[in-house]
Amino acid sequence: MSIDGEVKTKVCTKCEVEKELIDGFFKDKYSKDGHSHRCKICKSAAGN
């Protein structure tokens, strides 16, 4: 949850499901928003 109380979400590029940034995506310092493009589930299933 952000400072203003709004939950930040993102859509996974693999499964196309909208998920919360904090619980659904790994951090990625090379991404514009600071989180990976694929969700944790898709990234784990791919083995990367």
Beta strands, then each sheet from edge to edge (+ up, - down):
strand 1: 9-11
strand 2: 18-20
sheet 1: 1+ 2-
end
